Amino acid sequence: MPHPPYLSPGYRSTVLRAPSQPPVAFKADPDAIELSSPVFGHQEVGSLDADLTRQHEGEPIGERIIVTGRVLDSGGRPVRGTLVEVWQANAAGRYAHAGDQHPAPLDPNFTGAGRCLTDDEGRYRFVTIKPGAYPWRNHPNAWRPAHIHFSVFGTAFTQRLVTQMYFPGDPLMPFDPIMQSIPDEAARRRLVSSYAHDVTEPEWALGYTFDVVLGRTPVES
């Protein structure tokens, strides 16, 4: 099984949020669920939504990167026209969020969120800044490896996969309870992007590839 268990004691917040009772069937009209679910934005995906470095007046500080890949179904077929969203910390390892108060600088030119639609080949592409590691108080001297959160929507709001993408060679990965909560080593490797020299643009940005395969890419616990 590629997905982490709901309860993983090393990842402390799962102790509070993992279900302790059997699931309860929801008998309401599924169309009613869609009408009452949150709506993620009221505007169409814009031209700057996929470039996190051009959403403000100035350029953000940090190492510019390109992240691209494909969204595929379990049979390897491209998932076309699906909404892919990302969010991340800045180069100093801090989120532009009121809940993040650790002593690292905010970047006024980096919000850390983007979105795009996959093309006919199931491909997405983001330009962003490589995120920094950050402390998270899960255990003594706990640091999250550099990562980017991914959300992939299906044909309805209730069809959503949320996962994380890591960077190759990060020394913090073996110490990360979130990543290590995935029991299968091969599944853990599917969360690590690959450096791609053909995606890298000379004198401008390093390139990384990361495919999301429905049913095989581990979901966020």
C-alpha positions in Angstrom: 0.0 0.0 0.0 1.7 3.3 -1.0 -0.3 5.6 1.3 0.6 6.3 4.9 -1.7 5.1 7.7 -4.1 7.6 9.2 -2.4 7.2 12.6 1.4 7.5 12.6 2.6 8.2 16.2 5.9 9.7 15.0 3.9 12.3 13.2 2.2 13.8 16.3 -0.7 15.6 14.7 -2.1 12.4 13.3 -2.8 11.3 16.9 -5.3 14.1 17.2 -6.9 13.9 13.7 -6.8 10.2 12.8 -10.3 8.7 12.9 -11.0 6.5 16.0 -14.4 5.3 14.9 -15.6 3.4 11.8 -16.6 5.7 8.9 -20.3 6.7 8.7 -22.0 6.5 5.3 -23.3 9.9 4.0 -26.7 9.4 2.4 -27.3 12.9 1.1 -27.7 13.8 -2.6 -24.1 13.9 -4.0 -25.1 17.0 -6.1 -26.0 18.8 -2.8 -22.5 18.1 -1.5 -21.0 19.8 -4.6 -23.3 22.9 -4.1 -22.3 23.2 -0.5 -18.6 22.6 -0.8 -16.0 25.4 -0.8 -15.3 27.1 -4.1 -11.6 27.5 -4.8 -11.5 31.0 -6.4 -14.2 32.7 -8.5 -12.0 33.5 -11.5 -10.5 31.5 -14.3 -6.9 30.4 -14.1 -4.8 33.4 -15.1 -1.5 33.6 -17.1 0.5 34.5 -13.9 -1.0 31.8 -11.7 1.6 29.2 -12.6 4.6 31.6 -12.3 5.0 32.3 -8.6 8.0 34.7 -9.3 5.8 37.2 -11.2 2.9 37.7 -8.9 4.2 40.9 -7.3 6.0 44.1 -8.2 9.5 42.7 -7.7 11.2 39.3 -8.0 11.4 37.0 -4.9 14.7 36.2 -3.3 16.0 32.7 -3.8 16.9 30.0 -6.3 14.6 30.1 -9.3 13.4 26.7 -10.4 11.0 25.1 -12.9 8.8 22.2 -11.8 7.0 20.2 -14.4 5.5 16.8 -14.9 2.4 14.9 -15.8 -0.8 13.9 -14.1 -1.6 10.3 -15.1 -4.3 7.8 -14.2 -3.4 4.4 -12.8 -3.1 3.0 -16.4 -0.6 5.6 -17.4 -3.0 7.7 -19.4 -2.8 11.5 -19.2 -5.4 13.4 -17.1 -6.3 16.4 -19.3 -7.6 19.7 -18.1 -7.3 19.0 -14.4 -6.6 21.7 -11.8 -3.2 21.4 -10.2 -2.4 23.7 -7.2 0.8 24.2 -5.3 1.8 26.0 -2.1 5.1 26.3 -0.3 7.4 28.1 2.0 9.8 30.8 0.7 13.5 30.5 0.3 14.0 31.1 4.1 11.6 28.4 5.0 8.6 30.5 6.0 5.0 30.5 4.8 3.1 33.7 4.0 0.5 32.7 6.6 -0.4 34.1 10.0 0.1 30.7 11.7 3.8 30.6 10.7 5.7 32.7 13.3 9.1 31.1 13.3 12.0 33.6 13.1 12.7 33.6 9.4 12.1 36.6 7.1 9.0 36.9 5.0 9.5 37.9 1.3 7.1 40.7 0.2 7.4 39.4 -3.4 6.5 35.8 -2.7 3.1 34.5 -1.7 4.0 30.9 -2.3 0.8 29.7 -4.1 0.1 28.9 -7.7 -2.2 26.9 -10.0 -2.6 25.7 -13.5 -4.5 23.3 -15.7 -2.9 20.3 -17.3 -2.6 20.2 -21.1 -3.7 17.5 -23.5 -0.7 15.4 -22.4 -1.6 15.8 -18.8 1.4 18.1 -18.3 1.7 21.0 -15.8 4.5 23.6 -15.4 5.3 26.0 -12.6 8.1 28.5 -12.1 8.9 29.2 -8.5 11.6 29.6 -5.9 13.2 26.5 -4.2 11.7 26.4 -0.7 13.8 26.3 2.4 13.7 23.9 5.3 11.9 24.9 8.5 11.4 23.8 12.1 8.0 22.4 13.1 8.3 21.3 16.8 7.0 17.8 16.2 9.9 16.4 18.2 13.3 17.8 19.4 15.3 19.5 16.7 12.6 18.7 14.1 13.0 20.2 10.6 10.9 19.6 7.5 12.9 18.9 4.3 12.4 21.3 1.5 9.1 20.4 -0.2 6.2 21.7 -2.3 2.6 20.8 -1.5 0.5 19.6 -4.5 -3.2 19.4 -4.9 -4.8 17.7 -7.9 -8.5 17.9 -8.4 -10.7 15.4 -10.2 -14.0 16.2 -11.9 -15.6 17.4 -8.6 -14.5 19.1 -5.5 -14.8 15.9 -3.5 -12.3 14.3 -5.8 -8.9 15.6 -4.6 -5.4 14.2 -4.1 -3.0 16.2 -1.8 0.6 15.2 -1.6 4.1 16.6 -1.3 7.1 16.8 -3.6 10.7 16.6 -2.2 14.0 17.4 -3.7 16.7 14.8 -4.5 19.6 14.5 -2.1 17.9 16.4 0.8 19.7 15.1 4.0 16.6 15.8 6.1 14.4 13.2 4.4 15.5 10.2 6.6 14.6 12.3 9.7 11.1 13.4 8.5 8.3 11.5 10.2 5.8 12.6 7.5 7.8 11.1 4.7 8.8 8.1 6.8 5.2 7.4 7.7 4.9 5.9 4.2 5.7 2.2 4.8 6.9 1.3 1.3 10.4 2.6 0.3 9.5 2.6 -3.4 6.4 4.7 -2.7 8.6 7.2 -0.7 10.9 7.5 -3.7 7.9 8.5 -5.8 7.6 11.7 -3.8 11.1 12.8 -4.7 11.5 14.9 -7.8 14.3 14.4 -10.4 16.7 17.0 -11.6 16.0 17.5 -15.4 18.8 19.0 -17.4 16.5 19.3 -20.5 14.0 21.4 -18.4 16.8 23.6 -16.9 17.1 26.9 -18.7 20.6 28.3 -19.1 21.6 31.2 -16.8 18.0 31.3 -15.5 16.5 28.4 -13.6 17.2 24.7 -12.7 14.5 22.2 -13.7 12.8 19.4 -11.9 10.3 16.8 -13.0 7.6 15.2 -10.8 4.8 13.0 -12.0 1.6 12.4 -10.1 0.1 9.0 -10.8 -3.4 8.5 -9.4 -3.5 5.5 -7.1 0.3 5.2 -6.9 1.5 8.6 -5.6 1.2 8.6 -1.8 -1.4 11.0 -0.4 -0.6 13.4 2.4 -1.4 11.9 5.8 
